[in-house]
Amino acid sequence: MRLLKSTVHPSLDSLDQSSFLRLAARGIVLKGEEILMMYTERYDDYTLPGGGIDDDESQIEGLIRELTEETGARNIRNIEAFGLYEEFRPWYKDDADIMQMKSYCFTCEIDDELGETRFEDYEVKNGMKAVWINVHDAIEHNMNTIKNSDKKGMSIERETFLLSLVRDEFLVTS
């Protein structure tokens, strides 16, 4: 899978610290210029649906499980590798100083009708919901959040980069 980008959080002076690896799968579902995203009220941002890959799962199995849980997606098909986004972030627990996250991104198609979601408690508390939004509007919204919000999460730069890449590679501009 092609490497889309590798980033180091600005608060990290060195990667020579204790770390652990987290693997994630993220779905890119387009219908014209509309993209299926997760809106999170707590951070006021749009993110691709997806999340951690369990130890016993392949990347594709993790993608299908996460898409189903977060969006209620049905009949996930035509899954194609899009790229890998790697990031090094500070970790907030005592077991490590740095989290290395590898987000494996895939394009796919789903049925038009979404089913029921199965959010985890923290996702409910953060006010997450699946929404269809115009790609350009999602980018503009996230850019505004980056510029003006003090409650933005660490993932918004990744998500805005990925949205911009989706726009540039999949949407015809006139």
N, C-alpha and C positions, 0 to 999 in steps of 0.2 A: 504494500500500500504506500502511495506516495506521501512524503512528509510535507504537510502544508505549511507548518510553522512550528518553531520551538521557542518558547519564551521563558524568561526568568523574572519572577515578581521583583519589582524595584526595591522591596525591603530586604531582599536577600543579598548579602555582601559576597557570599561564597556558597558553592554547592558542596564543599568539603565538610559536611555535617551529617548527622544521622538522618536517614531518609527511608521512605517506603514507597512502593509503586502501587498506584491505583489504576485499574483499567476500566474504561467506560465505553459505551456504544451510544451513538447519537444518530437520530433519523432525520433525513431531509425529505419531506413529502411536499411536492409542488403540484398545484393545479393552476396552470397559467402563471399569473404573477402572485397568486395566493400561496402562502406557505403555512404549514401546521406548526404552531409554536406553543410554548408554555409561557403564559404571562404570570409573573410572580409579583403580587401586590407589595410584599415586604420590601423588595428591591426595585420595584417599578421598572422591570425589564422583561424582554422577550428572550427566551432561550430555546434551543432545539430540544425536542423531547428525547429523553434518554437518561442514562445513569450507569451506575456501577455494574460491571460484569461479575457474576458470582464465580467462585472457584471452579465449580463443576460445569460451567457454561462455555460455549464457544462465543466468539464476538457476535455472530448472527443470532444465536439463541438469546444472548443478552439484549440485543437490539429488539427482537420480537417481544420479549417479556416486558421490557421497559416501555415500548410504544403501546403495548396493550394496557399496561397498568396506568400509565400517565394520561393517555388520550382516549382509550377505549377503541383504538384502531382494530379493524377486522380485516382478515384476508390480506395480510402483509405479504407482498410479492414483488417480483422483479428487483430484488435487492442487489445493488451494485456498490462496490467500494468507491468512495469519494476521496478519502484521504485521512491522514493522521495529524492531529493537533496535539503537541506535547507541551506540557507546562510544568514548571517547578514553582511551588507555592510554599509559603510558611505554613507549618502545621501547628495547631493550637493545643495538642495533647502532649502528655509527658513521654510517650513512647517513641517520638521522632521529632526532628526539627523541621524537616522538609517533606512535602508530599510531591512525588513525581506523578503527574496524571497524564495518561495517554488516552486521548479520546479518538476512537475509531469511528469515523463518520461514513454513513451509507445513504445512498438515495434509494427510495423504494416507492411503491404505490400501495394504496389501501382502498377499501370500499368507501363510498361517499358517506355513508352513515356511520357515525361513531357510536360505540357501545358505552357501557358504564366504566368509570375509572376506578382504580383501587390505589388511592394515595396513601402514603405513609403519614404518620402523625405530624411530622415536621413540615411536610408538604402542605397539609391542610392548614396548619398554623401560619405558614408563610403566604397563604392565599393563592396557591397555584391553581391555574385552570388552563385547559387546552383551548386554543383559539385559532381560527384561520385569519390571517392578516396579510395585507399586501407587503411584499418583500421590502419595497422602498419605504413604506410607512414604518415597518419594524426597525429598519436601519436608522431612519431619522429619529424615531422615539429613543432608541438605545443611545445614539450620539448625544441627544439632549440630556438623557439621564447621566451619561459619563461627564458631561460638561457641568451640570447644575445640581446633581444630587449628592448628598453626603451619606446616603444609605445604600449606595450601589454595592453590589456583591463583587467578588473577585472574578467571576466568570463572564462579566459583561464584555470585556475586551475580546475574549475568545469568541463569544457568540456574535458580536458585531463584525469581527473579521470573517467568520464563517458565512454570515449573511451576505457580506459584500462579495465574497468569492462566489457564492451561489448566484447572486445577481449578475456578476461579470461572466460566469461560465454558462448559465442556463437561460438567461432572459435576453431577448433580442431588444437592442436599444435602437431608437430611431434618430 
